[in-house]
C-alpha cells in the first residue's frame, strides 16, 4: 500500500488494553499477508472474529483449460458474457495461469444475503460499466466507470450496485498487487515522474460498525474452492483500525499519460504489477510530436509474454475493428502489431480518446471453454493483405 492510514477508534499503543463503554475489551486482529513481515493493519472488533457456527459443503471453482498450449492470436467478445443476478455467479474466468485468473462479470444485483472473502488472491476489479459502493470491514469506497478497485486478499466485503447493468473486468492475483517499483522511492512514496500519485488514490471512508449477533454467511474462496462459513457475529463489527493493508480505488481517468516526440513503449502505461504480470492503462492522450512520428505502435515480438488488451472506450488506433468489452490475446512466441492501414491512418493524428486496460503475463495463459465460445475465430488472419 502507498501509505499509512487510520479510520475509527484505536488505542494509543498496539496490543494494549482497549475497552468498550461497558468496560469489556475490544478484540484486536492483525490483518495482513506474508506472515508477520508483510504489510498489515490492526483491526479492533466488538466481537471475537473467530466465532464460527457452521461450515457448509464447499463448491469447486477450479478453472478448466480448453486450450493449454496456445500460439494463436485471439479476440474475445467480452460483453457476450451473459448477465447474472448474483455477483459470484456472474464471475466467469476466461484466461488463467499459475499467477492469476482473468475474469469477466456482469452482475445485476447487489450482494445482500452474504459477504465475500477471497483468501486465495488480491483482486483488481476494473469497472467498465455501473456504479455503487464497495462495502468492507475496513470502510466503504464509492466507485463508477473507469475505476480500479484494489482489494487485498482476506478483505471481507459486499458490493452494493446503484445500477442493474454492470460490467467488470477482474484480475485475481496469487501475489500482492502493488504499484510499479520504478515509480516508488526507497520509502514507498510515488516519485515525481510517476503517472499518478497518492492524491489520486481514494481510501476507505464511512466505517460501518454493526453490533450484531446472529447467523452471517461469509463465502470464502480458498484453493479455488468456495467455502460457505456461518459466523456468529456481523463481520462489519470493526470500530477502528490502522496500517498499510486496506482496499483502495484509483480511476483510470486520473492516470497522467507519459508522452514523447516519438512513440513511447507500453511500460510507460504501467499502473500495477504482481508476480509475473503487469497491468497498464492506455488513457486518452496526445500523440507523439516529432514531425515525422508514427503514433501507431511498431510491430513487436511477444517472446516473453502473453499480452491481453481489454478495450474500454474510444477508437483504438492500432485495430481495424474492436468494440467495447473486446479482449485481444497476443500470445508469446510470435510478433504482433497494427492492422493493415492502421500505421498510415495514424500519421498526422494529434491525439487519441481510447481507453483500454492491458495485462501482460510472463507465463503462458490458458483459455477456458467460455473463452472459446465468445471468440472471433478468424482474428488471427486479420493481418493478411
Secondary structure as UniProt FT lines:
FT   STRAND          5..8
FT   TURN            14..15
FT   TURN            21..22
FT   STRAND          27..32
FT   TURN            34..37
FT   STRAND          40..45
FT   TURN            49..50
FT   STRAND          52..60
FT   STRAND          65..67
FT   STRAND          74..77
FT   HELIX           78..80
FT   HELIX           87..90
FT   STRAND          92..96
FT   STRAND          100..105
FT   STRAND          115..118
FT   STRAND          122..129
FT   STRAND          132..136
FT   TURN            137..138
FT   STRAND          139..143
FT   TURN            145..146
FT   STRAND          147..151
FT   TURN            153..154
FT   STRAND          156..161
FT   STRAND          167..173
FT   HELIX           181..183
FT   TURN            186..187
FT   TURN            192..193
FT   HELIX           198..200
FT   STRAND          202..203
FT   STRAND          213..222
FT   TURN            223..224
FT   STRAND          225..233
FT   STRAND          238..243
FT   STRAND          248..251
FT   HELIX           252..254
FT   HELIX           266..269
FT   STRAND          270..274
FT   TURN            275..276
FT   STRAND          277..282
FT   STRAND          285..286
FT   TURN            291..292
FT   STRAND          300..302
FT   STRAND          306..313
FT   TURN            317..318
FT   TURN            324..325
FT   STRAND          326..330
FT   TURN            332..333
FT   STRAND          334..336
FT   TURN            340..341
FT   HELIX           342..346
FT   TURN            347..348
FT   STRAND          351..352
FT   STRAND          355..361
FT   STRAND          366..368
FT   HELIX           369..373
FT   TURN            377..378
FT   HELIX           379..381
FT   TURN            382..383
//
